Amino acid sequence: MKIDIITNPAKDIFIELVRNSKEQLFASPFVKTNIASLIIENKPQGSKMSLLTNYKLSSFYRNSSDINALRCFIDNNIRVRNYSRLHAKTYIFDDNKAIITSGNLTSGGLKNNYECGIFIQDNETVSKLKFDYLRIFSDNDFGSEITSEILKTTESILSKVPREKRVLFEKTEKEILDEGKIESEADLFDGGIEAVSKTLKGWTLDTFNIVLGIESDIFTSKQVYAYTTELQKKYPNNNTIEDQLRKQLQKLRDIGLLEFLGSGKYRKLWKNI
C-alpha cells in the first residue's frame, strides 16, 4: 500500500485525479460553486460521478455551502444525495486511488485553509472505502435524492428571509466547522420561520405547523400522527392521513428542515425566533 500525506493547497492533485479517472465518488458536507464548476470542467466525458453531501438549510443560509454548486452537478446528470450524518470528506477515484482529508469541496478546503489528509493508492483499501460509500449513498433512512425541485424550494425560503437577518450570511466556514458547533447551533436555520411558512403549501405546510406546535426540538412521528383526527376534519375524503404525514416529514427532511435520528425520531433544524 502506498500512502502519502497531503496538505493544502491540494487543488492541483485533486483535479489531476479527476481528469485521469473513469469514476469519481465524492463525499463532502459543504460544496461551493467555484469548486463544483472546476470539477465539471475537468470531468472526463463519459466518466461516472456522484456526490454525497449534508443538506441543511442552515448551511445555505450561512453560505458555507452553495445551492448552485449542487445544481451544477445535477444539471450535468450527476446524482447528488443527502446523508444527514455526513461529516467525512472522502474522494474516491476508480478502484485504486482515494483521498481522505479534513477539507471540503470549497476554496478553503482545497486551497486556502490548512487541511491535512492522506492519499491512498491501494486496490484493497480503496475497494473497502468504495463499498462503504455506496452503502451510505443508497441509504434511504438517513438519506435522500437531492432534486432540482428541492433546490428551488430552498431558494424560495431563503429569498423570503428579512433583509435585516441576511447579515448572518457572513459567518465563515471555520465558524461552521468548529468542533461542537457542527451538531448544534451551526445546524440551525435562524432566518426566521416566517420565510419557511410563506414558501410551504398544502400538506407540507400543515405538517410543518404541527411540528412547530411541538415544544421539544426532538420529537417522534407518533407525536405528529396524534393530529390525524384534526386533519381528518380538514380532509374528510382522505383515508391515508398517517401516510401523508410520513411523506411530508420526509419532504421537510429533504429540504433540510428536519434531521431523521432513527426509530421514528426527528430533530428540528431551525431556531424559534
N, C-alpha and C positions, 0 to 999 in steps of 0.2 A: 504493500500500500504506500502511495506517495501522498504526503500531507505537507502543504505549505501554509505559513501564516500570512494573512492578508490584512493590511491596514490601509486606511484611506490616503490618497484617492484610489479607489478600486474601479472606477468607471471604465477605464480602458480595458482592463482584464475582463470585466463583466460583458462589455459589448463585443469583445472578440469571441467570447464563448457563445453569445447569441448568434453571431454571424456564422460560426462554424459548427452548429449543431442542427439536427433534424427534429429534435423535440426539446421543448423548454417548459419546465413546470416551476412556477414561481409562487412562493408564499410570503406575503408582506402585509402587515396590518395597515400601513399607510402607503399611498401611492400618489405621486404628483404628476401633473400633466406633462411637464417638460421631459421627465424620465420615461413616461409611457410613450410619448411621441418618438423619443430616441430609440426605444426598444422596437417599435413598429417599423421605423425606418431601416433598421438593421436586421430585421427578421427575414431569414431566407424564404423565398417563395415556396409554398408547399409544406413548410415545417409545421409541426403540431405544437401549439402553445396553449397554456391555461394559467389562470391566476386565481389564487385563493387569498382573500383579504378579510378584514374585520370591519363590517359595515355598520357604523354607528352614526346617527345623526350628529352627535357632538363632534365627531372627527371632521365633518364637512363644515360645521358651524365655526370651528376654531381654525380652519384652514390647514390642519395637519394632514388632510387627505383631500383629493380633488374629485368631484363628480365627473368632470371632463376627462380625467385620467382613465376612469373606468369606462366611460363612453368610447374613448379611443380604442380600447381593447374590444369592446362589444361590437362597435361599428366595423371592425376588421375580422368579424366572425370568430373571435376568441372567447371561449367560455370563461365567465367570471362568477365565482361563488363566494358567498359569505360563510365564514365559520366564526361564531361569536366568541369562541375561546382562543382564537389565534393570537399568539404573541411571538411566535417563531418567525425568523427571516431566513428562509431556505430557498436556494435556487439550484435546480437540477437540470443538467444538460445531457441529453441522451441517457445511456445506461452506465456511463463510466466517469462522469465529472459532476461535482456539486460544490456549492459554496454555502457554508453555514456561518452566519455573521450577525453582528448587532445592528447592521444597517438596513433601513427600509429602502423602498424604491423611491427615494427622494434625493434632491441635490445634497442635502445634509448626509443622507445615508450612504451615498456613493462618492461624494466629493469633499464636502466641507467639514463635516464633523470628524472627530477621532473615533473611528469604528474599528473593531478588531474581529477577525474571523479566521476560518480555515478553508483552504481549497483542497478538496479531496479528489484524487484520481485513482479509483479502485472500483472494479465492477461489483464485487460482493457488497461493499458498504453502500454504494450508491443505489444498488438494487433494493436494499432494505429501506433506504430513505424514500425511494420512489414508491415502494409498496405502501409505506405509511402515509405518504402524501395522497395517493389515490384513494386510500381508505377514508381519510378525512374529507377529501374532496367530494366523495359520494355520500357523506353523512347527511341524512335528511332530518335528524332530530335536532342537531345544533347548527345546521347549515341550510342554505337555500340558494337557488339560482338568482343572480342579480340581473335584472332585465332593464331595458330602456324605460319601461313604464315605471319601475321603481325609482330610477334616476329622476324622471320628470316629477314624481310626487315629492321627492326630497327637495328638488329645486323649488317647487311651488311653496313648500313650507318655509324654506329659508328666505324666499322673496318677500314673505309677509312678516318677517321679523322687524319690529320697530327700529327706526334709524338709530335711536339713542342706544340700542343694545348692540349695534354692529361693531362697536369699538372692541368688543370682546374677541373679535376675529384676530386681533393682533397677538394672541398668545402663541408662543413659539413651540416648535416641535419638541425642544428639550423639556419644556414645562409639561407637555403632554406625556412624555416618556418617563418622567421622574418616577422612581420606584415608589410604590404606594399610591400613586395617583391613577395609574393605568386601570385599576379595577374599582376606582371610587369616583372622586369628583370629576376627573377628566372624561369619564364615560357619559356624563350627564349633560343633556342639552339644556342650556339656560337662556334660550332666546325667547322664552315665553310660550305658554300653551295656547295662547290665542292664535298664533301663527299656524299651529297644528290644526286647531278646531276649524279655522277658516278654509283649510285645504281638504280635509277628510269629508266624505259624504256617505250617506246611507248607512248600511250595516257597519262599515268601518268606523264611522263617527259614533254610532250607537255604542259600539264595543269600547271605543276609546273613552267615552263619557262614563261608562260603567267602571272602567279601570281607574279613572280619575277619582271616582267616589270611594274607592277602597283606600283606607287610611295608610296601610303599611306599604313600603316600597317593594317588598317581596310578597307575592300573593299566589294563589293557586287557581287553576282553571275552574275548580269547583265553586270558588267564590264568584266567578263570573257567571257560571251556569245557574247560580241562585237567582238570577234575574230573568230566567226563562219565562216564568208566569207573567211578569210585567211586559216582556217583549211580545208574548203571545197575544196580548190585548192590542198591541200596536200592529202586529202582523197576524191577524186571525186565520189567514189561509195558509200560513207556513207551519208545517208539521215537523220541521227539522231545525228547530231553534238552536239546539246544542251544537249540531254540526256546523251551522252557520257561524256561531260564536267561535268555535275552534278554528275555522278558516280565517276569521277576522283577527284572532290573536296571532296567527301565523303571518298575516299581512302586516300587522303592527311590528312584528319581529323583523320582517323582511326590509322594512324601511328604516330600521334602526331605532325604533322607539321602545322596544322590549327586548330583553335577553332571556332566552329559554334556559332554565337551570337544570332541567331534567325532572322526572317524576311529577309532571304536571305543574311545576313551579315556574314563575316568571319574575323578572325584576324590571321595574320601571327605569327608563333611561332618560328622565328629564327631571328638572327641578320645579317644584310647585311655587313659582314666584310670580 
